[in-house]
Amino acid sequence: MDLVPYVRRHWKLVLGVTVLGVLGGLVAAFLITPMYRSEVVLFPTLTNSVSKALLADQRTTGDDLMAVGEEKDLEHLLQMLRSVTIRERTVERFDLYTVYGIDEEVEYPKAELIGIFDDQVTFRKTRFNSVEVEVLDQDPERAAGMANFICDQVDTVWREMQHQRLNSALELLDAQLEISKVELHGLTDSLRALQRLGVHDYESQAERFNEYIGAAIVKNDQRALKELEERFAGLSEIGGPYIVLSEQVIKWSWRINELRAKRDLVRAELDSRVPFKFVVDRAQVMDKPARPIRWLVVLIGGLSGLILALCLLIIQTNLSKLSSQHGR
């Protein structure tokens, strides 16, 4: 069907309906509540461990504290941003039940809140391996405040999770350290008891006895040889336990040093205030609403009016044809 002749014939109708659509769009554009957008751009860090990055042994390679995280680190950051804990703290901090006009006495207030929250607070992974936190709100200051608050809560919640594990690890290390100290103290007391019997350095003493015995044999000094052999027999009797105890003291001393080093690393993590993400841009208070785009609303209204006018013409034309056919 060629609509051009009909449009020319009924151009006033088409123009009128289109103008009505434009006016309707114009009214709607100013009636729709303006929404302001605030954004925060974050990069994940490669490591969240200060001890691993800064206090690593020289023989090992620690992670770069300033390195940007990889894909898995990005997914961890997204999971943290989408966590229930951060959402609930944001709801409480900004009283979103009141802001969104939700009656907490209705049947499913939380479900309604989550639906609105998920529509107005979004987390998007960018092609630059960063995360964009976007908040829409009627109040530009609240939009910026929510975006920055969510950003800051990443460090807070992550640190709380980390501290739960680190405190348990610290308790375990302290307990093991006390056990090791008690064990070392007992071994040291036993070693001192042997030292009071005359054993101070078994290997050196045994070497000197062998030298003296050799000299007595060369001189054929039987009295000195007998005396040295008796003393060496006594030394040999307690020499074995002395060696075992000495090795155990060294072993437990090394264990205590290792436990202390691990405890120092855990304490360094507990005291750390290094952030778990890089903030590229913090949210700013915007002076121009992101929604609605008024010219687009007016354009859609005008196009809707034009389409409606064309549909009316088609319907009118078809009805006229049907009437003509029945008239015959």
Secondary structure, DSSP 8 states (H G I E B T S, - for coil): ---HHHHHHTHHHHHHHHHHHHHHHHHHHHHS--BEEEEEEEEEBS---HHHHHS--TTS----TT-B--HHHHHHHHHHHT-HHHHHHHHHHHTHHHHTT--TTSS-HHHHHHHHHHHHEEEEE-TTS-EEEEEEESSHHHHHHHHHHHHHHHHHHHHHHHHHHHHHHHHHHHHHHHHHHHHHHHHHHHHHHHHHTT-S-HHHHHHHHHHHHHHHHHHT-HHHHHHHHHHHHHHHHHHHHHHHHHHHHHHHHHHHHHHHHHHHHHHHHHH----SEEEEE-----SS--B--HHHHHHHHHHHHHHHHHHHHHHHHHHHHHHHHHH-
